[in-house]
Amino acid sequence: MERIKVNEIFWSAQGEGARKGISSIFLRLSGCSLGCSYCDSKSAWHIGEYFTHAEIIDKIGQLGESYPRSQVVITGGEPLEQQIDGLVTLLKDRGLFVAVETNGNHFRNIPFDWWAVSPKDINDFRINDKLWKKISEIKLIVNDNLNFDIVRSISEKNAKIPVFLQPQFPDQNRFTKTFELFEKCIRGGINNVRLGVQMHRSFNIR
């Protein structure tokens, strides 16, 4: 029986990107091969418990009864490092809107409704070539390793995809750097770049 290693399942509001503020049931999976120093979910690198598809769907269903019409967001860790194809199909069969948050290092041909890709500096901001036809939005963490040329290079791959610039948490100085980079991108003619923020930090929620 196929099992998936889960860090936690919980309800909250989506705090980032184009779907910010939407009621969401988060399925946080365990395991990530990158291990970024600024990761805000380091417990998900290793800590978790194995559940069957039926057990996961049951837990999501229970939350759905309390928080109806919520989207399901599969995050991590890095969710595409596990075999989740069948689980996503089962969730979709139940009429749920299913989004994924991935670092872009892997590709799996899974029918997600929304692909949020956040390439990391530790991986030279690489995005798997096969992902480009799937991506709904790109989120970039602003730190000393992100610059105008990198943002431009990513945006030029597909100018229709919104690119969100988000300050590295919890360094407050990053807000200034993020806005300065945002302004430089706008002045430099980069299409569809947007100023981003982790709204859930402001509300002090997960």
ZIWOHU-V974704 format. One record per residue. SS is DSSP state (@ for helix, = for strand, . for the rest). Layout:
SS + SS
This chain:
. + . + = + = + = + = + = + = + = + = + = + = + = + . + . + . + . + . + . + . + . + . + = + = + = + = + = + = + = + . + . + . + . + . + . + . + . + . + . + . + . + @ + @ + @ + @ + . + . + . + = + = + = + = + @ + @ + @ + @ + @ + @ + @ + @ + @ + @ + @ + @ + @ + @ + . + . + . + . + = + = + = + = + = + . + . + . + @ + @ + @ + . + . + . + @ + @ + @ + @ + @ + @ + @ + @ + @ + . + . + . + . + = + = + = + = + = + . + . + . + . + . + . + . + . + . + . + . + = + = + = + = + . + . + . + @ + @ + @ + . + . + . + . + . + @ + @ + @ + . + . + . + . + . + = + = + = + = + = + = + . + . + . + . + . + @ + @ + @ + @ + @ + @ + @ + @ + @ + @ + . + . + . + . + = + = + = + = + = + = + . + . + . + . + . + @ + @ + @ + @ + @ + @ + @ + @ + @ + @ + @ + @ + @ + @ + @ + . + . + . + . + . + = + = + = + = + . + . + @ + @ + @ + @ + @ + . + . + .
